[in-house]
Amino acid sequence: MSSTYRVRFAPVSQAPNPSDDHVSHSRSGTVPPDVGKGSRSRSGCWQCKIQKLKCDESFPVCLRCRQRGLICKSSPRSPRWQIETRWTSCPLDEIVKQPLLQYWLEKASQMMVIDTENNPYSFPILQYFTEAPSLVHMIQCMSAAHQDYFPARGHVVSLEERGRALQLLQRELSQSEKPRASFLTIVLLALFDCASPDPRHSGQQHLFAARNIINGLLLRHQDFLAGTVHDDFLALCVGAFLYWNMCCAHLVDARQPQPPGSTAIVQAVRVLRHKYHPTYGIGAELIYLLGEVGGYCRAVIQLGHRDAIRATELEDKICAFNSPQNNLPLALLYESLRKHGLILLYRVRTHPSAVNKGDKEEDIIHRYALDIVCHLSEIPITSSLLNLQALPLLTAASELRSCDINLRYTALDRFNAIYSMNRVPSTLQAVEILKELWVIRDSGLQTSWMEFMLLTKGWSLCVG
């Protein structure tokens, strides 16, 4: 018997904010005048509130925090919503926590997309709740943690919701006809684990399971692989996996037995290469290639296993990728991702390729690094494309020299903005890696951020 579940949203109370500033740096001798001092901002950022200053409420970074080089901790501004959705055979009114659901739909889900006006992880995700109740709890888990900036000791409500999500997920996956929507629960579970404040914990253990599920979904939809039928939900899941793999491939232990390469995933990439995905746009082929690069670099760094033919193949395909010319910000992002992949490949090989014959490898890497930082700086700091910038920014900034001091500060500013938007601790931990690498580089030594992170620090950061 069908029932109507009604959600009436009122404004969410102010999200808790951590008391520490984490990262700050000021390069100017002047700071914004204390206009409005004594007039406490009611809906501005945390920094302006504690200093009783008027905040311009720009997101993700207000003007004052940007000029002072501070991390801006913005409180979500939530309008009122009233939505009616028809549910069947699931007592969702007993498991939904309205403030957490509202916070996800209006705020936290924005970290998953490059266009907040096209966000299937927001209100459109409601349609999958009855199919996979585990998704409700995982969303509430993410909301509670995101509101509290993914605290080191764990948010009590968040951990409770994660436990309930895992119980329901196991039940859903044990069914003969597994709910497709359960894959979204796995994606959010992985994101939650990647956001762990412990830099040794990446959540990559879910990657193989996700690959098996995606393979199973694709093999059951041969018409999708043939390109004769388009399935929006399946395309969403495949794209989410490709992006996740790009961010985590370098974290998978190269000594572990690797799953066989999936021809189904390769076919899906061909089908989706010109299709828009809300997480990364029209770049499925590039995202897939960067995942392959990450896995290859891990094998070289950990085991010393080099494959010149494979490396050249990846380099050629990345060089051949064409960025869209009708969207300048997206083109700048793709060009940055493309050069990020090339830098990773060049860092793990022993001899320059024929492509760069006649040029010094170090000069090419440095030029690409400068290009990436400049390209990303051209993208407005208010753009949701900020969500995809952490990985190429880390690669590029790690290659900056002492003479590039202004660009180093530019990179730090951009990382602060990324953290203000996603609140994920690994963003700040990437800054810690950068600062240590700059000291090493300035002393005359050379190492890649990936090698330094994996071998020297023993970390497993999922940045992206």
C-alpha positions, 0 to 999 in steps of 0.5 A: 500500500502506497503512502505519502512521505512529506518533508517540510524543511525549516532552516537548519541550525548553524553547523558546528565549526572547529576552533582551530584555523588549521592553515593560515598565511598572510602575504600582505601588510594590510588587511581589510578594514574592520568595517562593521566591527561590533555588528556581529554577522548573523549568517557570515563565516565563522572567522567574521563572527568571532571577530564581530565583523561584517561578512560579505558571505561569499562562498566558499571564501569570503573577502576578509578571509581571502585577503587575510589568507585564512580558511573560511568556515562558512555556515550553510544558508538554507531556504525553506522547502516543502516536497511531497514524494510518494513512497511504497513499502518503506517506513522512511518517516521512521529513519529519515532525520530531517535536518541531516537530509536537508543539509545534504540536499542543500549543501553537502551534496554540492561537493559531488558535482561541478554544477550545482544546478545539475546535481543528481545527488541532491533532490533527485536522489530521493527517488532511490530511497525506497529501493535502497534504504541504506542510502538514507543512512549513508547520506545522514552519516555524510551530513553529520560528518560534513557539518562537523568538518569530519572530526578526528574522533568521529561524530557520534550520529555519523558513526551510528548512521554509518553502522545502520547503512552497513547493516542494510547494505549487506542485506540489500547485496545479499538479495538475488536481484541486488538494488542498483541504488545500493551502489550509491551507498557504496560510493558515499561509504567510500567518500566517508572513509576517504574523508577520515582524518587518519592519513593512513586510512584511504577507504580504497578497500571498497574499490575492488568491490565497487569494480565487481558491482559495476562490471555486473551492472554493465554485463546485464545491460549489453544494450548500454554497452552497445550504445543503443540504449542510454541509461542515466542512472547506470551512466551516473554510477559508471562515472562515479566509479571512474572518478573514484578510481582516478583518486584512489588508484595510486593507493592500491597495494601493488603486491595485492592480486589485481582484478582482471581488466574489465573490457566492460568498463573500457566499452562503457568509457567509449560509450560515455566519452562524449556524454556529460557527467555531473562530477567531471563533465565530458571527460570520461576518457581522460578520467579513466586514463588518469586512473590507469596512470595512478595504478601504474605509478604505484607499481613503479614506486612500490615494486620498481616495475616499469613497462616502457610500452605501457607508459608510452601508450598512456602518454600518447593517449593523454596527449591525444585527449582534446579538451572542449573548446566551448567551455573555457573553465572546463577546458582549463581544468581538463588541460590541468588534469592532462598535464597532471597525468603527464607529470606523474608519468615523467616522474617515474620513468628513467629516460625521456620519451621521444615526445620530449626528445631535445628538451630537459625533462625537468624543464618540461615538468616545471613548465607543466607545473606552472601551466597547471597553477596558472590554468586553475587560477583562471577558474573563478574561486566561486566555481564548483569546478573547485571540487576537481582541482585538488589532485592536479594542484597537488601535483603541480604545486609540488614541482614549484621551485623557490623562485616560484614563491608567489605561485606557491602562495597561490596554490595555498590560497586555492587549497584553503578555498577547496577545504572551505568547500569540501571540508575534507581533512585530506585537503589540509594534509595535502598542504602539509605534504606540500610544505615539507616537499618545498623544504626538501626541494629547496635543499636541492633534493628531488622527489615526487609527492606520490613517492614522498607520501607513500614511502616517506610518510606512509600515508594513503591520502585520497585527494580529489 
